[in-house]
Amino acid sequence: MRIIAMFTAALLGASALEAQTSRPTVDSRLLPFVGCWTTTTEAMLTALPTASRTLCVVPGETATSLRMLSVRGDSIVATQMLDVGGRRVPISRESCTGYATSAFAESGSRVFVEEMLECSGGTSARSTEVLDLANVVEFIQVRAWRRRDVGDARFVRWTALEDTASTLPAEVKSALSGRWQAVATAREMASTDVTFTGVVEASSQLDEPVLRTWVFARGAGNRVKVTGDQLRSLKKQGVPGSVTDVLVALSHPEVFQ
């Protein structure tokens, strides 16, 4: 009986180890975004495919992919896929279909997303998006917002939810189980600064409205220091004037209110 019990315990231990090691791995640069987030900026949720106050980001099928789940109560109402491994992810937006590609920024903990769409009537569309970790408990999502040929961009400021949220869907709880320490460490180690080099890089990845809105969202409430030489350098490197105007306004909040 003792031998059988030991053999059974060994099998159970092996099964547990196999289950643990078979969990999807996540690229360390994506880990800071993993978890559940909430927002109170309901007016800005029109920037998203499906308006929801709760967003849960869980590992995808590969180390370079994530699933962004819009959650209401204990239900998942929409899914957005990200893959920074170069794969084209199929997407559908109203009467348009196409694909999305994603890439890491070379500086800072942010991901750039580009969507290419073909719509009914033979028209095509391109939009861009950025996910940017602002600090250990907050990330900013900025994406194009289009309706009836009117272009604009809006942002959502997501704040981390406690990992004990009891109303999350079971699928989300399972996907996040056992990951909290690794996620917390990744957020602490992530680079959240926005440099002028980062702005130049973003200008080559994002449409002007998204770039301008992202710079404003990251600078709002902070005193930005920018010199004339820096502004001229940014202009030479292709940063639009509307974006440098935002930097000037952020550097003189007492004038531009």
Secondary structure, 3 states (H helix, E strand, C coil): CHHHHHHHHHHHHHHHHHHHHCCCCCCCCCHHHCEEEECCCHHHHHHCCCCCCEEEEEECCCCCEEEEEEEECCEEEEEEEEECCCCCEEEEECCEEEEEEEEECCCCCEEEEEEEEEECCCCEEEEEEEEEEEECCEEEEEEEEEECCEEEEEEEEEEECCCCCCCCCHHHHHHHCCCHHHHHHHHHHCCCCCCHHHHHHHHCCCCHHHHHHHHHHHHCCCCCCCCHHHHHHHHHCCCCHHHHHHHHHHHCCCCCC
